[in-house]
Amino acid sequence: MLTSSSGVEGAIFLVRVTFPGQDTRCIGRGQILYSFYSSVPHPARGKDVMHAEDRTIHFSTELLHGPQKHDQQVLKKLYYDLSQTRFPYDSSEFSAPPQYKFYSRRGSKTQSVAVFLPDRILMLEEWTDLSLADFCEKIREVARLAMPALGIPQFIAQTATIRSTFALTHFDDARVFLLDHACQQADRIGPHFRRPVAVGGLRFVLPETPENPGNFHVIIESFRHSLREVFVEVKAVFPNQRIDVEGMDAASANIQAIRSFISANIFPYLNQYDHPQESLS
C-alpha cells in the first residue's frame, strides 16, 4: 500500500485510461500503470509557471438524511417558494417518484439541478456559471426552505464534488504532459495497448486523517474537450455529520475544503512538471 504524507496507510493509486470509442476504466490497483501517448518535442515558451487560476466547470453535493416519504404537493410548493429567491429553477419533473427534480438550463450546456430522493438532496451545477460562494449560498437557501417543509431535522452525511481544468503553459497536449513527462511512460506501454489513447491520467484515493477530514477521491487526467488543459475532479465523502438548518455553514466548509485542496495541493503538484522541455525521453 502507498503511504500518505501524514504516515497513514491506505492511499490507493489507480490509473484511468480511455480508448477511442470505449468507456473510461481502471487498469491497475496498488501499482503504477499509465496509459501511453506518443511523445513529441515541445519548444520552450518562456519561463512563466503554469496558469494558477483553474476553470471550475462543475459543483455538486449530496446531503444525506434519514428516510422520508415526500409529498408531491409539498414539493410543488417548495418549487414555487424557490422561484421567489435568488436561485429559482425553470422547470420541475414529478413523473418518476420517488425521485423529484427541479432544473434549469442556460445556454447550450449550463445546467442547474436539484433532486429530492427519500434519503438525500442532490444539487449540481454542470458547466457552471456560478461562483463557489453563490453555489454555497444556493445550498443554504434550498436547505432553509426544504428541511422544514420535508420534515428533515438534520443531514447526517455529505458528499461534494468539484471539477475544474488547468491550462498548461509549456505543453500543447495534456496526455504528453501527464503520461510521457510527469509519469515518464513514453514508449513504455504503447506496444502493449496497440491503440491510441483518447484520455489518460491518475486517480488517488486519500483517506481522512485527524488533521484533514473527509475521504478524498482525486482524478487528474487529460481533458477530452481541450488538448492543452488538465482535468481535475475531487470528490469528498464526509460521514458522521450533524447539520441542521441553522448549521449549513458546516456543509459550505466541507465544499470549501475541496476548493482549497485543488488550489493548495493539486496546483503545486502539477506546476512542478509544467516547465520548458526541449524533448521528452
C-alpha positions in Angstrom: 0.0 0.0 0.0 1.1 3.6 -0.6 1.5 5.8 2.5 0.2 9.3 2.7 2.3 12.2 3.8 0.8 12.0 7.2 2.0 8.4 7.6 -1.5 6.9 7.3 -1.5 3.8 5.2 -4.4 3.2 2.8 -3.9 5.7 0.0 -4.6 4.0 -3.3 -3.2 4.7 -6.8 -5.5 3.9 -9.8 -4.9 4.7 -13.4 -7.7 5.8 -15.8 -7.4 5.1 -19.5 -10.0 5.8 -22.2 -9.5 4.4 -25.6 -11.4 5.9 -28.5 -15.0 4.6 -28.6 -14.8 3.0 -25.2 -15.6 3.9 -21.6 -13.1 5.1 -19.1 -11.8 2.2 -17.0 -9.2 1.5 -14.3 -6.3 -0.8 -15.3 -4.3 -1.2 -12.2 -4.5 -1.1 -8.4 -1.7 -0.7 -5.9 0.9 -0.3 -8.7 1.8 2.5 -11.2 0.4 1.6 -14.6 0.0 4.5 -17.0 -1.5 4.9 -20.5 0.6 5.6 -23.5 0.7 8.5 -25.9 3.4 9.1 -28.5 5.8 11.8 -27.3 6.8 14.8 -29.4 9.3 17.6 -28.8 7.9 20.8 -27.3 9.7 24.1 -27.7 10.2 26.3 -24.7 7.7 29.2 -24.5 9.1 31.3 -21.7 9.8 30.7 -18.1 6.4 31.6 -16.6 4.8 29.0 -14.5 1.6 27.1 -15.0 -1.6 29.1 -15.0 -2.6 29.2 -11.3 -6.3 30.1 -12.0 -8.2 26.9 -12.8 -11.6 27.0 -14.6 -14.4 25.4 -12.5 -16.9 23.5 -14.6 -18.9 21.5 -12.0 -20.1 21.8 -8.5 -22.3 19.1 -6.8 -23.2 18.0 -3.3 -25.4 15.2 -1.8 -26.9 16.0 1.6 -28.0 12.7 3.2 -30.8 12.4 5.7 -33.0 9.8 7.3 -35.6 8.2 5.1 -38.6 10.4 4.2 -41.6 9.9 2.1 -42.1 13.1 0.1 -45.5 14.6 -0.7 -45.8 15.9 -4.3 -47.9 18.9 -3.2 -45.3 19.9 -0.6 -42.6 19.7 -3.3 -44.7 21.8 -5.7 -45.0 24.5 -3.1 -41.2 24.2 -2.4 -40.6 24.7 -6.2 -42.8 27.9 -6.0 -41.1 29.2 -2.9 -37.6 28.7 -4.5 -38.9 30.7 -7.5 -39.1 33.7 -5.2 -35.5 33.6 -4.2 -32.2 34.5 -5.9 -31.9 30.9 -7.1 -35.1 29.8 -8.9 -35.5 26.7 -11.1 -37.2 27.0 -14.5 -38.8 23.5 -14.7 -39.8 20.6 -12.5 -40.4 16.9 -13.0 -42.7 14.8 -10.9 -43.2 11.8 -13.3 -40.7 9.4 -11.7 -41.4 9.1 -8.0 -39.8 8.8 -5.5 -37.4 11.0 -7.5 -38.4 14.6 -7.9 -36.3 17.1 -9.9 -36.1 20.9 -10.2 -33.9 22.1 -13.0 -32.8 25.0 -15.2 -30.8 25.3 -18.5 -28.8 28.3 -19.6 -27.2 28.4 -23.0 -26.2 25.2 -24.7 -24.5 23.4 -21.8 -25.1 25.0 -18.4 -27.5 23.2 -16.1 -28.7 23.6 -12.5 -30.4 20.6 -10.9 -31.9 19.8 -7.5 -33.1 16.2 -7.0 -35.1 15.1 -4.0 -34.8 11.5 -3.1 -36.2 9.6 0.0 -32.7 9.7 1.7 -30.9 12.7 0.2 -31.0 16.0 -1.6 -28.7 16.2 -4.6 -27.7 19.6 -6.0 -25.4 20.1 -9.0 -24.2 22.8 -11.4 -22.9 21.4 -14.7 -20.7 23.7 -16.9 -21.4 26.1 -14.1 -21.6 29.9 -14.4 -21.9 30.3 -10.6 -19.1 31.2 -8.2 -18.3 28.9 -5.3 -19.8 31.5 -3.0 -23.0 31.5 -5.0 -23.2 27.7 -5.0 -22.8 27.6 -1.2 -25.4 30.3 -0.8 -27.8 28.3 -3.1 -27.3 25.2 -0.9 -28.2 27.2 2.2 -31.3 28.7 0.5 -32.6 25.3 -0.6 -31.9 23.8 2.8 -33.6 26.7 4.6 -36.8 26.0 2.7 -36.6 22.3 2.1 -35.7 21.0 5.6 -38.8 22.2 7.5 -41.1 21.6 4.5 -40.0 18.0 4.1 -39.5 17.2 7.7 -35.8 16.8 7.6 -34.3 17.5 11.0 -30.7 17.2 10.0 -28.2 16.0 7.4 -26.2 13.0 8.6 -23.6 12.8 5.9 -22.4 14.8 2.8 -20.6 14.2 -0.4 -19.3 17.0 -2.6 -17.6 17.2 -5.9 -15.7 20.0 -7.8 -14.4 19.6 -11.3 -12.1 22.1 -12.9 -9.4 22.4 -15.6 -5.9 23.9 -15.5 -4.4 25.4 -18.7 -0.8 24.3 -19.4 1.9 26.8 -20.2 4.6 24.7 -21.8 2.8 21.8 -23.3 0.3 21.6 -26.2 -1.1 18.2 -25.2 -2.1 17.2 -21.6 -1.6 13.5 -22.5 2.1 14.2 -23.2 2.4 16.3 -20.1 0.8 13.8 -17.7 1.8 10.4 -19.2 5.1 11.0 -21.0 6.6 13.8 -19.0 5.2 13.6 -15.4 5.0 9.8 -15.3 7.9 9.0 -17.6 6.0 6.4 -19.6 6.9 7.5 -23.2 7.2 4.4 -25.4 6.8 2.0 -22.5 3.1 1.0 -22.7 2.1 1.7 -26.3 3.5 -1.6 -27.6 1.2 -3.4 -25.2 -2.0 -1.5 -25.7 -1.6 -1.2 -29.5 -4.2 1.6 -29.9 -4.3 5.4 -29.5 -5.3 6.8 -26.2 -8.1 9.5 -26.0 -7.8 10.2 -22.3 -5.3 9.1 -19.7 -4.3 10.1 -16.2 -4.2 9.3 -12.5 -6.6 8.5 -9.7 -5.8 8.8 -6.0 -7.9 7.7 -3.0 -6.8 9.7 0.0 -8.3 8.6 3.4 -9.1 11.2 6.0 -6.7 12.0 8.8 -7.1 13.7 12.1 -5.9 16.9 10.5 -7.8 16.5 7.2 -11.4 15.4 7.5 -13.2 13.6 4.6 -12.2 10.8 2.3 -10.9 12.4 -1.0 -11.2 10.7 -4.4 -9.0 12.6 -6.9 -8.9 12.2 -10.6 -6.2 14.0 -12.7 -6.3 13.4 -16.4 -6.2 14.9 -19.9 -9.3 16.9 -20.8 -11.2 15.4 -23.7 -12.6 18.8 -24.7 -9.3 20.7 -24.9 -5.9 19.1 -25.5 -4.0 21.8 -23.6 -6.0 21.5 -20.4 -5.7 19.1 -17.4 -9.0 17.9 -16.0 -9.2 17.6 -12.2 -12.1 16.1 -10.2 -12.1 15.9 -6.4 -15.0 14.1 -4.7 -15.0 14.1 -1.0 -17.1 12.0 1.4 -17.9 13.4 4.8 -19.5 10.8 7.0 -21.0 11.3 10.5 -22.2 14.8 10.0 -24.9 16.5 12.2 -26.0 19.5 10.1 -29.3 21.2 10.9 -30.9 24.1 9.2 -29.0 26.6 11.3 -25.7 24.9 10.7 -25.4 24.9 6.9 -22.1 26.7 7.2 -20.6 23.3 8.0 -21.8 22.0 4.6 -20.2 25.0 2.9 -17.0 24.5 4.8 -16.8 20.9 3.5 -17.0 22.2 0.0 -14.5 25.0 0.7 -12.1 22.3 1.8 -12.2 20.7 -1.6 -11.7 24.1 -3.3 -8.7 24.7 -1.0 -7.2 21.3 -1.8 -7.3 22.0 -5.5 -5.6 25.3 -5.1 -3.1 24.5 -2.4 -2.3 20.9 -3.2 -3.2 19.9 -6.8 -1.9 23.1 -8.4 1.6 22.8 -7.0 1.7 19.1 -7.8 1.0 19.9 -11.4 3.1 23.0 -11.5 6.3 21.2 -10.7 6.1 19.5 -14.1 5.0 22.4 -16.3 8.3 23.8 -17.3 10.1 24.1 -20.7 11.2 20.9 -22.2 13.3 20.5 -25.3 12.3 16.9 -25.7 10.7 14.1 -23.8 12.5 10.8 -23.4 
